[in-house]
Each structure stands twice: as structure tokens, then as C-alpha cells.
Amino acid sequence: MFKKLAAVAAAVVVGLFAAGCARAEAADDMSVRWSGDTVKVGFLANLTGPGAYTDIPPKMAIEDYIEQVNAKGGWLGKKVELVPYDAGRDPYTESVTAVNKMIQQDKVIAVVGPTGSRFALPIVTLCNETKTPCITIGATNAKITVSEETGKVQPYMFRVSFVDPYQGAAMATFAYNKLGIRKVATIAGVDDLYAQGILKFFTDEFKRLGGEVVNSQAYQMNDVEFRAQLSAIGDSGADALFAPAAEYRFATLIAKQAEQLGLQFTYLFTDGVYAPELLETAGPQIEGAYISTPMIDEEPAYAEYKKAFDEKHKSTGYKANLYAYYGMDGIMLLEWAVNKAQSFDGTKIKEALESAKDVPLFTEPFTIDPKTHDPLNKSVTILQVKDGKYTLFERVKPAN
């Protein structure tokens, strides 16, 4: 844990240094970013590290969309190019290096991604200092868009996905009020910023409602053995197990090992595990589980896209997933902002993003909260695994 915290601190220092260098180099003439016939958009992701399977589909989705955009003439008469960078081996330091290269070397007008908070937090300072808008497509930690120290919005950071307080509280309310759960156990990765953020707000809200957290367990993201934690949970008398995770593989491992121990739980998962591969790898072990997501891709509005995506990329083995849909939201929102601003200037794009209201994106119409740069009143869809399929259980749209 000390090493992980040290890595975060080091990344912040690197980010501050890189931001200072980038600011000095870029401030002279920002227009160099769009002076040619092509404008570039950065994509920061985990493309080779553990869990890369979550980030490759959004890269494909954005590239597919840009291909369509260019066939129609591009943005403001310029072709668009996606510039992907991998930071999967060491997100806390590689993310800063990658985004600095995007800005200085590739002259990107904006960054779309990342999907994870551990990739997004280190680049906040760099994006702000260089006036490079960043639209995260899955990074849910609240500190990405609002400074924990000052309470002020991070001016060039935006989000199309849920934010931790929103999803955590929504799932707690659902568990307590809809399912009647009064005792819950939890398990989450201690080095998973996504899971820890949601866990905190779920726990706080569940207790506020009158519920009891009877057992809390933890693991490291490189762990594959969870039997000891699950045994303790099994002895706790919990009515349900809340297991937020950034990747579906953790839900699969937990469910399979619980079954091996003869344990049965009412599982409460979050959008990080929502993927077609979860049904394929966990199978009957997660029958009856509940998952909070922004949408269900089995619905007609999304099924056609999913079918076309899966067919086009069949040879790669990758299928459309939640992050592909968030990726579509991110690139479509950036496109809208460029057209709204009629400019590729970072400050003008930022100002356009702050005015977004009922913008038609892939998952649903999007409205920004200018005070937080988070989605306003984003729908929470509760899925249940039934007969080996994702089925719609409930859709709620709570006030922010």
C-alpha cells in the first residue's frame, strides 16, 4: 500500500513538472494544434495491461465513429485522427507521460478517455495547465472533476459516466428500499479507485437509511484467490454482498469461488462488471445478481449497434461493452462541442462543453452540471441476470 501511495505522489509530481513544461511550450501558439488538414484527438487507455479487454472495445468504437465522420467531411472541414496511447503497465506515471506526448508531440485538441480513475487522476493538472479538454468515459472518482482541496471544478476535466457518489447512493437506495436488504457485506479492491469510491458512498448511504454493514473485506487487483474473504462474509449473516469492481473478472472469480465454498449470495454489482463476458465466464453462479448501469444493450435502441460492432470485430475476439458505449458518448460530445464552438481552441471547446444540455449522445441525451462537469440526472438502470441473460429490472432517474 505504501508503494502504491508513493506511486500516486510521484505521479502528481511528474504531472506538475510535465504541465509546467507543456504550458511553456504550448502557450506561444495553441493554433498549431489545428493548423493542418487533420485534427487529432488523444485516447488514453489500458491497452496491454491487466484488464485491457475493457479498453480495447472503446478504442475500436471511437475509431469506427471517426471513420464515419471523415466520410462525411470531418469536423469543420478537417479530417479527424485518433491518437491512442497505452498506460496499462503503470497508470500512475505512464498516463502523465502519454498525455504530455499527445499534447507536445501529436498536438491533440482534446483527450477522450480514460476509463479508469487511476489513469485520469494523474493527468488532471496537465490538462488544466495546457487547456486541453479531457472527457473521461468511465473514470468515476469525484476528485477528477472537482478538487477535493478547494471544492472548485477542474476546468478542463469532464465526465460522461456515472460519478461515484451518484452510483453508490443509487445502489444503496435500491438495495434498502426495493429489495428490503437490511444487512450487507462488502468486498472491493483496496487499490481500485473506482471500487473504493463507490464503496464509500454506498456504505454511507446504506447506513444513513438504517442498514448495517456486517462485514467488509478487501483484496488487491492482482489477486485471484478470495476464499478466505468469502468464508468470513458467509459467516456474517449478510442478506447481500455488494462487490463493486472495475473489471468483470473480479465478479466472476468471486461468484465461482463462493459456489465452491457452498455459499449463495444476493449479489449487488456496479457498471464496471457489465460486459457480455461476465455471462460467459460466470454463468449460473451469478444468476439473480443485480447490476447498476447507464443502459442495457439488449434493448432495440442499442442492439443493432452491438450486432454490427460484434460482427465487424469478430476476428479480434472483442465485443461491444459498456466502455465502448461510453466511448461513443465521449467522442460524440466532443464533436458536438467543436461544432457548437465552431473552433478547435481548447478554451472555446471547454466553454461549449459547459453549456451542454440535452445533447443527443449514444446512451441517452446528455446535460452537464457546470458546477461539477458531471452528467446531470443521468439514468440508473438496474439489471438482473435471469436465465443467463441481462434483463431490465428497474430504471430510475434520481435528482443529482
N, C-alpha and C positions, 0 to 999 in steps of 0.2 A: 504493500500500500504506500509506504514511504517513497519507493521508487516511482510509483505512478504519479503521486503528488509532485514529486520533483520534476517529472517529465512535463507535467502541466505548467509548472512555474517556468521551466526552461523555455517552453513553447511561447509563453507570454513575453518573455524577454526577447526571444528571437523575433516575435511578431512586432514588438515595439521598434526594434532595430531595423527590421525589414521595412516597416511602414515609414520610418524616417527617411531611409534611403530612397524608397519608391516615391515618396512625396516630393523629395528634392528633384528627382529625375523627371517625374511626370508633370509637375506643376507648370513647367515652362510652356508646354503646348499640348493640352489634352486632345486637341483635334487630330493629332497624329493617329489616334485610335481608329478613326473612321475616314482617313484621307484617301484610301484606296478604293478599289471597286468591290471589296469584300469587308464585311464587319464580322468580328469574331466574338463568340460567347464562350466563356470558360465553363467547364464541367468538372467539379471536384468530387471524387468518389473513391470508394474502396473497390478496386478492380482486380486485385490479385491476392489480398489478404484473406483471413478467415471471414466468411460471410460475404464474399464478393458476389455470390449469386443474387444478393438483394440489389446490388447497384448496377449490374450489367444490363438488366432489362430497362431501367430508366434511360441509360445511355442510348440504347437501341431505339427507344420510343422517341427521344428528342431528335436523334439523327433522322429517323423516318419523317418526323414532322418538318424538320428543316428542309429535307428533300422536297417535300410538297410545297413549302414556302418558296423555295428557289425556282420551282417550276412555274410559279405564278408571278415571278419578278422580284422576289426577295422583300426586304424591308426598305422602304423609302428609296427604291431603285437600286439597292446594293444587295449582292448575294450574301448569304449568312453561312458561317462556318462554325461548327462546334469544335472546341479545343479541349479534349479530355485529359485530365491528369489523375494519376493514381496516388493515393496516400494511405493505402491499406496496411502497409507494414508497420508504420509508426505515425498514426494520425496526429498526435500532439505536436510533432515537429514537421513532418512531411507536408502537412496541409499548408503551413505558412510558406514553405519553400515553393510549393506548387503554385499557390495563388500569386506570389511575388513574380514568378516566371510568367504566369498568364498576363500580368499587368505590364511588366517591363519588356518581356521578350515578344509576347504574342499580341500585345496591345488590345486586350479584350475590352468590350464596352460594359460587360456585366458578367456575373458568375451565377450559374444555376446549379443547385446542389449546395451542400452535400445532403445525404440522407440521415447522417448521424450527428449528434451533438458533439461528440469528441472530435469531429472534423471541423465543425462550424465555430465552436468557441474560440479556438486559437486564431482564427482569421478575422475576427470582429474588428480589432484595431486597424489592421491592414486595409480592410475595405473602407472603413470610415475615413482614414487618413488620405487615401488615394481617390476618394469619391467614386468608388466602384460599387454600384448596387449589387447586392447578393440576395438571391431569392432561394431560401432553403426549401427543400422538398421532402423533409422528413425529420429534420433536426428539431426536437420539441422542447429543449431546455429553455426556460423562460429568460435566462440571462443572455441568450443570443440576441434578442431584440430589445430588451430593456436592461439597463445597467443595474446590477444589484447594489452598487455603492451609491449611485446618485438617484436612482429611480427614473432616470430620463431615458427616452427612446434612443436606441442605437441608430443613427440617422440613415445609414446605408444598408442596414440588415432588414430583410423582410422574410415572411414565412407564409406558405400556403397550406401547411399541415396543421394538425392539432398542436396546441401548446400543453405542456404537462399539467398545469392546474386545471385546465378545461376537461381533458380526457380523464384524469384521475378522479376529479369530483363527480363527473358524469357516471363513471363506472361504480363509484361508491353509492351514489344515489340509486342507481338501478339495482344493485345488489340488495340494499337495505329495503327500499320501498317496493320494488317489483317482485323480487324473489323471496323477500322475507328473511333474508340471512341476518343473523344477529352475532354469530361468532365466525371469524375468518382467520385463516393463516396466510402468511405471505412468503414468497421466495423470489429473490431477484439477484442479479449480478452486482456485486459491490463496485465493479469497475465499468459498469454500463450506465452512463449518464442518463440515457433515455429511461431505463428502468427505475433508477433511483429517483429521478424527478417525479415520475408518475406515482411511484410508491408512496412518496411523502404526501402528495396531495390526496391520494386515495385514502391513506391511513388517517390523515387529519379530518377529512370529511366523514368517513365512516364512523369515527369516534364521536364527532360532533352530532351525528344523527342518533347516537345512542348505542352503536355497535361496539363490539370488543375484538381487538386483535389478540388472539390467544397464543399465537406462535409466529415468530419471524425468523426466517432462515436466509442464508446468503451463499453465494458461490462466486468464483472467478470466471471470466468469459472464456478461458481456455479449459475449463473443467468439463469432464464428460461423465462424471460419477456423482450422483445425487441421492443415493440410497440412505445415507445417514441422515440427511436433512429431511427426507420424506418420511422416514421412520418416526422422527420427532414430531413432525406435523400430524402423522397418523395417530399419535398418542394424545394429541392436544384437544380433541373434541371439537375441532373446527367444522362448521357447516359447509365451508367452501374454501378453495385455495386460489388466491389472487397471485398470478405469476406474470407480471409484465416483462417483456423481453424484446430486444431489438431484432432478433432473428428467430425464425420458426424452429430452428434446430433445437433450441432450448425447450420449447414446448413439447417437441417430440421426445426428447430424452427424458424429461420429467414424467410425461404420461406413460411411457413404456416401462420405466423403472418402477413407477408406482404400481403398475399392474403386476410386475414381477414380485412385488412385495405383498400382493394381495390387497392393495389399498384402492379405494374408489373415492374420488373427489368430484364435487361440482367445480369445474374449472372456470376461472374468470381470466381471460386473456385480453391483450390490447392490440392495437393495429400493427405493431411490429411483427407479429407472427402470422398475420393474414397473408397467406400465399397458397397457391394450388399444391405446392409440395408438402404442406403440412398434412393435408388429407391423404396424400400418397404415402408419407413416411410414418405417420402416427396411426392412421386407420381407426379401428374401433376403440382404441384407447382414449380418444378424445370425443367420443360420441356424447352429445348433450352439452358440450362446452359452449360457453358464451364468449364472444369476441366483440370488442368495440372497434369500429372502423368508420371511415367517412362515407363508404358506399359499399354496394355488393355488386360485383361484376357479372353475376349471373342474370341481373336484370336486363331487359331488352336494350336499354339506353347504352349499355356498355358491352353486351355480349357480342355484338357484331365486330366491334373493335378488337376485343380479346381474341375472337376467332381468327381475324385477319392477321393480327400480330403473331399469334402462335403458329400459324401456317407459314408466314414469311420467314420466321426464325427457327423453324422446326429443326433444321440441320445443326443448329447450335446447341439444342437441348434446353434453351431458355424459354420460359413462358412469361406472358404479361403478369405483373404483380402490382401490389399497391404502390410501390415506388415508381413504377412505370406510369401509373395514372397521376401520381403527384408530379412526376417529371413533365408530363403533358400540361398539367396546371401551371407549372413554373415557366415553361417556355412560352405558353400562350399568354400568361400575364405579362411577361417581358415584351412580347410582341405588341400587346395592347398598349403598354406604356410608351414604347417607341413611337407608335402611331399617334397616341394622344399628345406626346411632347413634340412630335414632328422633328425629332432630334435624336442623335446618339450621345449627346452630352450626359454624363453621369448625374449631374445635379438636376437637369431637366427630367431625366428618367425617374429619379427619386421623387421629385415633386409630383409627377404623374402617378406613380405608384401610390402615393399617399392620398390621392383623390379617388382611388378605385372604388366603384360602387356598382354592385350587380353586374360585374364583368362576366360574360359567359365563358367559363373555363370547362375543362373536361369533366371533373367530378360534380360540380354544381356552380351556380352563379356565385361570384366572389366579391365580398365587400371588406375593405381593410379598416382596421381601427387605427386611425392616425396617431393615437397616443401610445400604441404598443407595436404597431406594424404586424399585428397578428390578425388572422381572419376574425370577422365579427359574426357571431351567431352561426357558426359552422355546424351543420347537421351531424349528429352522432347516430350511427347506425349500429344496432346491436344484432349480431348474427348468432345463430345457434347451429351447431353441427348436428344434423339429423339425417339418418340413413346414409352417412358417409358424404354428405353434401353440405355446403353452406346455405342456410336458409335465413330469410329475413324474420327476425323475432319482433323487433320494435325500432322505430325511428323517432328520435327526439331532437328538438332544436332549442336547447336552453338558452336563456339570455346570458351574454358574457358578464 
